[in-house]
Structure formats: C-alpha cells, structure tokens
C-alpha cells in the first residue's frame, strides 16, 4: 500500500487495474489504517479520475449485501454530499416525490459524515427505521415502489472505513463513490456532485458502470443538487452519449433564491421542513424539491423535458401523493417495529 500511496503523493494518476488493487487493500482488514488515511488524503489532493472512481465503486459494490428484487427500472437520486452549504435533505425529500410520481426509487444514504444531518438521520426523525433487514428492504420496495438503503446495513465492510473518513473530517473519494454503489441494479440515476469540473468525468463513470440513462448536476455555488441560486451545470448520459447542458430555475418556471434560503439544520429541523413542504407550503424549499425531482423524472425517462418533470413533481406534492408515500413508508416501518417486538 505504501508504494501506491507514494505514487499518488507524487501526483500520478492510477490506472483502472492499479486502483482495483488499491481498493482491495482498502477493504482488507490487515491494511494499516494510517496507510488508508494517507491514500485517501493524497487522492483528494491530487484529484480523482474517472478510472479511479469507477474501480473503487466496482470493488465496494462487490462487497455489498445482495438484495433480491423483482425486475424493474430502478433509479437512485443520492448525491455525493460534502458541499458544505448545510442545505436541508433535498434528495431524501425528492425521493418521496419521485415515488409519488410513479418512479421506482432505491434511495442510497448514510448518516451525517460531512453534513449536519445525513439521509438516515432525517429518515429516522420522520419515523423510518434505519435497520431494515435485506428482506424487509426488498419487501418495502415491492410494496411501495420506494426503499431506503442505509449504507451501514448494505455495506458492512464500510464500518472501519467510515471511522477513517470521520477521522479525516473532509470529503474523500468515498463521497464520489457512495452514490455509485447501490446494491440494487440501477438502469437510471440522477446524482449531484459539488465539483463542476468533474461532471463529465462522473457521467463517464456512470457509463462505465452500465447506466442506460443518467444525469449528473453540479449546482450553482458548488451545491451537490440543482440550485435555485444560479446556473447549474449538467451532463446527460443517454444510450452512451454524454451531453452537457446548463439550466437555471427560471428556465423551468421556478423562482430564483439564494442558497441561504434553503439552509437546513439538524435532523429534527430538516424533517420539519420536509413535512411542511409535503403539506403544500410554497417557497424556496418547495421549489428546490420539485426542481430536483423534476430532473430526476427526466433522467428516469418519464417525461420529455425537465419543465414537464417539474410539473409532474409539483403535482406529486399538491395531490398529496408524496405525503401519502411518506406515510406509507412510516407505516411499514412501524409494522416492522411491531413484528420485531413480538419476536
């Protein structure tokens, strides 16, 4: 491992096969944790490449828990995190809107690592357990068309690496890799990164990993979601083609707003924001959710334009379907809790 660390510290990129070797060493319990820290920090300083990200994603996914789900066009809308903007949990809220609009959503997520509240934290605050078994995770997906894959449950080998990431305290390649390692086979995906210079590379990784259609966004101000605050940079992957484009909220009929307007807090505050939006309260939080859910619907091929996606996402909330989907998942979680207590 030291040899690989030294190579990266000198600013050299790793070939795909070299990164496969490095990734296998990261997941080897015998590898010294200091070497892993040095490697992750060196990679971050050098700047990760598409081949490095794809190779690590391949190895990490190979260690994931395998779930048995029916054949279907499943999507994920998990972002990389690490943008430091302290927004509320946009992709978690958008997942319910997507499901309310008919998408089959397998939402990947984790607890807070570089944010005030991670996806798993806010879901628990909304009343949804984070300890579903793999059978229960698949049952929820079959029953409601949406499920949540909590990283510690589906990536048990990440326990040690999670502690190392917290020790580093800054985004690493694992932020980039997280959205790529969903154990459920995905045909479509909408994901955000906080690096506009890496959108094309990230879309290339999605193509390498076999996605048929996907959208990568880097939001205005370095946000890892589509932002109301200005120009958002996108790359659409469609049948192997990579198509860059840019878009503002106004372009799809929404109102611009500064990033400060959607600042979140801890899990309790963010859960309250989501409930309020799902009850129909308009404003920057609402617009941010329908903007991102609308892009997700376009990525999933359910609509022909993002503007149509925004309209469908808005209807998912106003009709009450997004809230009904949230309530159905909470009810499922409570049922699992009762089942566990009865054992």
N, C-alpha and C positions, 0 to 999 in steps of 0.2 A: 504493500500500500504506500510506503514512503516514496518509492520510485515514481508512482503515479502522482502523488502529491507534489513532488519536486518538479515534475514535468508541467503540471498546471500552474504552479507558483511562478514558473518562468514565462507564463503567458501562452503556453502551447495548447491548442485545442486537441481533444481526444477523438480518435476515430470511433465509429459505432462499436466495433468489436472491443476496443480498449475500454470504452465506457461500460460495456456489458461486464467485463472483468471487474472494473471498479465497483459497479453496482452490486455484484455478487459478494464482493468483500464487505461492502457496507452492511449487507444483511447477514453477514457471518458474525455470530456472537463472539468469535475468537479475535476479531479485529479490534485493535485498541481504539477506544472512543476518542482519544485525542487526535489520532490519525484521521478519523471521520470528521471531526470538527475542522481540522486544518484543511482537509479536502473540500468540504462544503464552503468554507470561507474563501479559499483560493479560487474555486469555481465562480463564486459570486463576484469576486474582484476582477477576474479575467473576462467574465461574461459568458453565459452558457450558450451553446449552439443547439441547433435543431437535432443533430445526431445524438448529442449528449442527453438531451431531454427525452428523446424517443427511446433510447436504450435503457435509461433508468425507469421510465414508465413501463416498458416491457417486463423488466425484472420484477418491479414492485407488484405489477398486476399478477405475475406468475405466482407470487406468494399469497395472494388474496384468497379469502374464503370463496368457494364456488357456490353460486345460488342457482336453483332450478326454477326457471320462469318460463311461461308459455312463449311461443314465438310471437314477436311483435316489433313494431318500430318504436324503440325506447329512446328517450333523449335525457340529457342532463344539462343543467344550466349553472353548474358550480363555477365560480371564478377563482382566481389564484389567491386573492386576498393580498395583504401586505402593502396596500396603497397608503396607509397612514392617515386617511381622511376621516376616519371614525364615522362613516355613514351607518345608517341602520341596516338590518339584514335584508338587502334588496333581493338577492337571488332566492333566498328562502321564501320570502313573500311571493315572489314571481312564480315559484314552483306551484303553489296552490292555484294561482290564476291560470297558469298553463293547463293544469289538470282540469280546472273548471271549464276550460275551452276545448277539452277533448284530447289533449296530448297525453301520452303515456310517459310519466316522469319518474326516473330513477335518480333521485337527488343525492349526490355525494356531499358530505360535510364533516366538520370536525368541531371540537371545542376551540375556544379562543387560544390562539398562539401569538399572533401579532395584531390582534384587534381587541376591543373591549368586550365583544360578545360574538362567539362563533355560532355557526348554524345549529349545532347540537345544543348549545346553551339556550338559545331563544326558543327552539322547539320544546325543550323541557319546560320552559316558562309558559308556553302556550298549552301545556298539558300532554305532551307527546313524549313517551319514553325513549331513551337512547340505548336501551339494552335488548332490543328485539333479537331473537334467535334468527338464524338464516331462514328457517322455515316460516317464521312469523313475518319476516321482511318480505318474502316472496308471496305470502298469503295476502298481505296488505296491498301489494302491487296488483295481484289478480282481482282483489275485491274492489279497490277504489281507483285503480289506474295511476296511483302515485305511491312511492315508498321512499324512505329515507335510509341511506346507508351511512351509518356513523363510522368514521374511519377506524376507531379502536376495535369495533366489532368485526369489520370486514378485512382489516389489515392488522392482524395480531402481531406480526413481526415488526410493526412500526412502533411498538411501545418504547423500546430502547432509543430508537431514532427520534421519537417525539421528545424525550428528555434532552437529547443532544440539541435539538432545534431550539428548545426553550433556553438552554444554556447559551446558545449563540445570540438569541434575542432579536435577530433580524431575519428578513426574508432570505430563503436559500432556494436552491433548485427544487426542493420539495414543494415549495409553493407553486412552482410552474408545473410540477408533475402531478400534484394532487388531483386536479380535475380530469386527468388523463387515465386514471387507474380504477375507474368504476368497474367492479367485477361483473356487472350485467352488460352483455354485449350491446353497444350503442351504434345505431345507424346514423343518428343526427345529434348535434350538440351546439349549444350556444355558450361560449365562455369568455370571460374577460381577464385581461392582464393589465398591469399598471405600467407597461413599457411599450409606448407607441412604436419604438424602433424594432420591436420583436414580433409584431402582429403577423407579418408574412412568414417568419420562421415558425411561429406557433401553429399557423394554419398548415404549414408544411408537415409538422409533427402529426397533426390530426389526420392528414392524408396518409402518412406513413403507417399510422395505427388503424387505417381501414375505414374511417368515417366516410359515408357516402355524401353527406351534406353537413356543413357546419359554418358557424360564423364566429370569428374572433373580434372582440372590440377592445380598444384602449380608449377610455373615456377622457373627456376634457379635464385638464388639471391632473392627469395621471391616475384617474379613477379606474378600478377594475370592473366597472359596469358602464353602461351607456349613461351619460350625464346630461342634465338639463343646462349645464353651465357653459356650453360652447360646442366647438367642433369635436366630433367623435370619429376616431379612425377605425375602420373595419376591414376585414378580409373575409370574403365569402368563398368557401370551398364548395363547389358543385360539380359532381361527377369528374373529379380530378383536376378541374380548373380552379385557379386561385385568382379571385377578382377583388382588387382593393377598391374601396369607396369611402366617402365621408358623409356625415349627416349631423344636423343639429335637431334639437327638439322641435323647433319651429317648422322644420321641413316636413314633419308628420303631424302638424296641427296642435302641438303642445306648447306650453308657455315656458320660456327660459327662466332659470332661477339659479342663484349661486350655490356652490357646494355646501355652504353653511346652512342652507335652508333644509337640508336632509341629514343633518348631523344626528347621530343616534347617541345611545348611552350604553348602560349595561343591559343584560338580557331582559330585565323587567320593563325598562323603558322601551326597548325595541319591540317587545311583544305587544305592548300597549299601542304603539304606532301602527303595527300590522292590523290589530283588531279594529282600530278606528278607521283605517282605510277600507277594510273589508265591509264596514258598515256604511260605506259610501261617501265619507268625507273627502271632498276635493282639496287639492293643493299640491305643493311640490312632492310630497311623499306619494300621493296617488299617481301623479304624472310620471314619476320615476319608475314606479312599479309597472304601469301599463306600457311605458316606453320599452323597458327591458323584456317584459312578457311578450310584447308585440314583435320584437326582434326574434325572440325565441320561437314564436309561432311561424314566422317567416323561415327561420332556419330549419324548422321541422317540416316545411313544405305544405303547411295547412292553409296558407294564404299566398297570394301572388305578389304582394308588396308589404313593406313594413307598415305603411299607413293603414292598410287593411288589418294587419296584425294588431295595431294599437286599438282599432275599433273593436275587434273581437275580444281583446284583453279587457277593454273598458266594459264591454257587455258582460264578461265573466264576473266582474265585480258588482256592477249595478244590478244585474239579475239576481245576485245572491249566490250564484254557483260557486264562486271562490270561497265564500264563507261556509257554505254547505260542505265543501270538500275538506276544509279545515276541521269543521265539527265532526265529520265522519271519521277522520284520522284520529281525532281526540277520543271519540267513542270506541274505536278499535283499540287504542292504547289502553283505555280503561278496562275493556274486556280482557285484554291480555293480563293486566294487573290483577283482576279478579281471578282469572284462571291460575295465575302463579300463586296467589294467596291460598287457593283451595287445595293446592297440592300438599 
